[in-house]
Amino acid sequence: MRRNYYNYILALSIMGISLTGFPSLSIAEPNSEQSSTIKEAKLLKTYSSIIENHLSKNLSIMRTVRILINNYPEHAAYIVSAAFDTEPNRKKAIIKAAIQAEPAVTYIVVETALEYFPENVEMIVQTAIETEPAYIDDILPLAMKHSPEKADSLITLTLQNYPSYSESIIRTAHESSSENLLSSVIGTLRLLPESADYVLEGIKNFFNSLGNNDDKTSISKEQWRLLALEAKSSGLEQEKLQWLVEKGHLDKGELTAIYNNK
């Protein structure tokens, strides 16, 4: 019943815009780069008008975005762009509403948000993952590619907030920024020692999955040693780190010395 009500409001909005001279949403497929650009501009203008119309009727920006994404998920980039243009201070709510309405558009929503608000990359990543954690493998690499200078903080942020997704986060970090991987993990253990079990298990599973392709040169033995030291400080027992010796990241004597040193 409620869905029919909102579809009715949306239909009135589109009809009103059409009657006042704006194009409807049924726009012919472009046959050139120029017509494609014109189509995009018209779509953005149309959705901006629809959003303004809904807001004037006291519908919230979140509800409006949900209605539009539900009905036109293929236009997610235009809908979110129009929402950002109309209510830039509600960017977090807009991201959340769009992803909640249709999780499949998560990548497009995050990509659009990063283009509009590159200075808010951490907030965008956190909001997107919080809303739809199943898409963490899409969200994190996209953000790291967009803002490589913030790779460390993004890895640390996601590990701190979602330690149960450690293996996915570490896989993404290794593929995108392997040199910074352990420094981010060590920073996370220092800030959140209670996450040590999750995080170290994620690292173990990831490097075990590499098998013979385990690249030992990108991470130095000193980094592994510092990781073991931080794991010990976090309260992890020595046996939980035995895999470091088995994989050749540390010698048995080195690991023993770390735990014997009070």
N, C-alpha and C positions, 0 to 999 in steps of 0.2 A: 504494500500500500504506500509506504513512504517512498520507495524507489519510483513508483508511478508518479507520485507528487513532484519529485525532483525532476523527472524526465519531462513533466508537463511545464515546469518553470523553464527548463532549458529550451524546450521547443518554442515557448513564447519569446524567450530572449533572442533566439536565432531568427524567428519570424519578424520580430520588431526591428532587428538590425537590417534584415533584408529589405523591409518596407521603407526604411529611412535611407537607403542608398548603399549600404554595406553589402559586400558579396556574401552569398551563402557559403556553407562549408563544402558544397559539391563543386569543386574547381577542377577544370579539365587538366589532364596530365600534361606537363610541359614538354615541348619538343625541342627546347634549346636551353642553354645555360641562362639566358636572359629571362625567358618565361618562367624558369624554375625560381629565379630570384624574385620575380614579381609575385609568384604564387606564395612564396614564403612570407613576403611582406604583407600580403593580403590576409594570410592565415593569422599572423601575429596581430594585425590590426583588428581582425574579427574577434579573436579570443580576448584581446584587451577590452574591447567594447562589451563583450558578454560578461566578463569579470566585473567591470565597473557597474554594469546593469544589475548584477546579482548583489553586489555590495550596497548599492543604493536601496535595495529591498531588504536590507539588514541580514542578508546571508553572510556568514563568516567566510574569510578567505580559504580556510581549511575545507569547509563544506563545499564551497564552489569548485575548488581544485579537484576534490574527490568526484563530484558530479561529472565534471568535464573529462577527467581521466577515465572514469568508468565507461563513459559513452564513446570517447575518441582516444583510446590508448595509442593509436598510431600517430597522433598529433601531440604526444607528451612533451616534446621539446618546445613546441610553440606555446602550449598551455602553461608550462612552467616558466618560460621566458616572459610571457605576458603577466603572469602572477608576480614575478620578481620586479618587473617594470612598474606594476601598480602598487605593490606593497613590499618594497625592498627591506623594510625593517621586520617583516614576518618571514624572512627566508627560511628559518629553521622549521617553522610550522608548515610552510609550503612544501619543503622537501619531504617532511614526514607524511603529509596528507597525500602527496602524489604516489609515494612508495606504498603506503597502506592501501590505496585504491587499486593498484596493480603492480605487484612485486616485479613482474617481468620488465617494467620500464626503469628499474633501479639504475642501470648503467647510464641510460640517457639522462635521467634526472640528476645524477651525480656529475656527469660530464657538463651539463648545462650550468649547474650551480658553480662548478669550478671556473667556468668561463666568466661568469658574472661576478663571483666573489673570490678571486684567487687568494686574497689575504685571509680568508676564513677556512682554509683547507682542513684544519683539524676539526672544526665544528661540523663541517660538511660530512667528513668521514665518520665521525662519532654518531651523528644523527642518522646517517644512512644505515650503518651497521646495527645500531640500536633498534631501528625500525624493522630491518630485514637482515638478520645475521647470516642467513643462508647464502647471501650474495657477497660475503666478505672477500672471496677470491676474485671478484670483479672490482669491488670498491677500492681495496687497498692498492693494487697495482696501478689502477687508473690514477689515483691521487699521487702516487709516488712518481709516475711518469710525468704528471702535470707539474709537480713541485719537487724535483729531485733533491733540492737543497734542504727539504724538510723530511727526507726519508727516515732519519734517525728518530725524530720526534713522532712520526706517524707509526713506526714499528713499536716504539715504546708505549705510545698511547693505546694502541689496539691490544698489545700484550697485557697491559695493566687492566683494561676494562673487560677483556674477553679472554682470560687465561685458558678457558676450556677449548678455545679455538687455536691454541698455540701451534699445532702442527701446520695448519693452513697458513697462519701468519708467517711462520718461519720459512715455509716453502716459498711464499711470495717474496719475502725479504731476501732470501738466498738468490732467487732468480733476478731480482731487481737491484739489489745492493748488498752483495755477499760480504764485501769488506766491512760493512757496518753491522753485520748481523749480531755478532756476540757482544759488541759494545752496547747495543740496544737491549739485549737480553740481560746483561749484567746490571744495567741501569734499572731494569724492571725488578730484578730480584732485590736490589738495594732498597727500592721504594716500597715494594710489596713482597716481603719475604714469605708471606703466607701462600703466595702463588707459585713458589718454587717447584712443588711437586708436579703441577700441571705443566709449567713451562719446560722443565727439564725432561719430562716425559715426551712432550711435543718435539723437542730437539732430538731426543734419542730415536723416536719413531721416524722422523724425517731423514736423519743421516743413515739409519738402517735401511730405509727404502731406496737409498742411492746405490746400495750394494758396492760393486767394484768401481762405480763411477764417482764414488766419494772423493771430492776434490779437497785434498788436505793442504794444498799450497795456499789457498785463499784465506785460510784462517791459521794464524801462527800458534805454535805450542804455548807461547806466553798468554795468548788470549784464552786458550783452553784452561790454562792454569788459573787465570783470574776468574774464569767461570766456576771452576771447582772451589776456589776460595770463597766466592760469594754464595755458592750453594751450601757450603759448610756453615757459613755465617747465618744462612737462612734456616738452619736446623735440619738439613737433609743428611741422612746417614750415608756413610761411605759406600755401602753396597749398592746404593741407588746410582752411584757414579762409576761403577765397575765397567760399564760399557765404554767409558772413555779409554780405558786400558785395552779392552778387547778390540776397539777400533783403531788403536794406535795413536790416539790423540795425546795421551799421556803415558809415561812409563809407570809401571806398578809402584816403583819406589817413590816417584813424584807424588802420586796420589796418596800413598801411605804417609809421606812426610807432611803433606798438607793437613791431614787429619790428626797426626801425632803432635803437630805444633800447636800448643795451647796458647 
